[in-house]
């Protein structure tokens, strides 16, 4: 196989990462976060950003040490232990397998608010069916319009912020500068804020996706660490600014339907015309994100099937159109669980897998640089022990700030992965199967 051309620059990698994060998601989850934080959505995003920056630093360090695809799975396997690496891969699988479900659920909730006579379940089934069909046939058309979809998202976000500010200025009793969006009605209660931050981290998922571009990036050892930090910082600033303005325009957290609160807010600040534009932007963003998430998840499932980590017969072969049919069908079937879940529960469940992978990557930095390479000078101790330790502590705190149902379901998923590993290795008497993820 010929090597991929290293053509991507820092700015191109950053744009890819931001597009993968889907910035408009800050509006999609606004109502849920407002309820959890009691009106401190901007504060939750600020806390999440601080925690994620330390983890982004760790991802950057490991991307420099191991410039290969596979992200957390590869880093933990090489730096710590192959069995722990398998569990990191299992945690990643949770994200990839269930992320499309959350994306489609958010889109369905907003369409139901616009067209209440059509049940959310029908919108959800439509998202699943159409997206799966496109992914089965291939992604050429989706790739062509992806940039346009990103542009639509950013224009809607800018318009939403602009109309929010205009709405605030039109109310003489409402100041433009306030700490309320950061403190909420509970004056900044730390447990409440961290519970919100645990959910807000959902919006950051995908900041590490640029590690899959290693073989196509110029000087990846330097470019990827910088890109990961920039993506996290820029994404976090977008989330904070947007949520701050929207929270001022809609103070409090009393929404008839928190899952689709931004729809009501859009009508209040911009009228019927803007609410239609907002809905189009949100649905376009969710649709594009759903296509990418399902395609990525199916690719990981196919890779695991091809390497006999999952059943090869059903999941390790390609379909008629050269796409991973088994993984796509599995993803669609898993998404049907959304018929019995709300956005908060689904997003929290996804975050359990992400937090587990994030924690292991922070730990991998300590093992690789501080323990194995013995880099223990003052600067190195700060970079390779203190920073990842802070990142690990923050992620563990966020993990235990998730709601109890998410922790329970996530623990069941983790135990299932451990049981599967024991079976694959015949009680650890065989080598741990290695997953090859092509960039």
Secondary structure as GFF3:
##gff-version 3
##sequence-region A 1 439
A	DSSP	alpha_helix	10	21	.	.	.	ID=ss1
A	DSSP	alpha_helix	25	28	.	.	.	ID=ss2
A	DSSP	alpha_helix	30	37	.	.	.	ID=ss3
A	DSSP	alpha_helix	41	65	.	.	.	ID=ss4
A	DSSP	alpha_helix	71	79	.	.	.	ID=ss5
A	DSSP	alpha_helix	82	114	.	.	.	ID=ss6
A	DSSP	alpha_helix	120	137	.	.	.	ID=ss7
A	DSSP	alpha_helix	140	169	.	.	.	ID=ss8
A	DSSP	alpha_helix	180	183	.	.	.	ID=ss9
A	DSSP	alpha_helix	190	200	.	.	.	ID=ss10
A	DSSP	three_ten_helix	201	204	.	.	.	ID=ss11
A	DSSP	three_ten_helix	209	216	.	.	.	ID=ss12
A	DSSP	alpha_helix	220	249	.	.	.	ID=ss13
A	DSSP	three_ten_helix	258	260	.	.	.	ID=ss14
A	DSSP	alpha_helix	261	306	.	.	.	ID=ss15
A	DSSP	alpha_helix	312	315	.	.	.	ID=ss16
A	DSSP	alpha_helix	325	335	.	.	.	ID=ss17
A	DSSP	three_ten_helix	336	340	.	.	.	ID=ss18
A	DSSP	alpha_helix	343	365	.	.	.	ID=ss19
A	DSSP	pi_helix	366	372	.	.	.	ID=ss20
A	DSSP	alpha_helix	378	381	.	.	.	ID=ss21
A	DSSP	pi_helix	382	386	.	.	.	ID=ss22
A	DSSP	alpha_helix	387	401	.	.	.	ID=ss23
A	DSSP	alpha_helix	404	424	.	.	.	ID=ss24
###
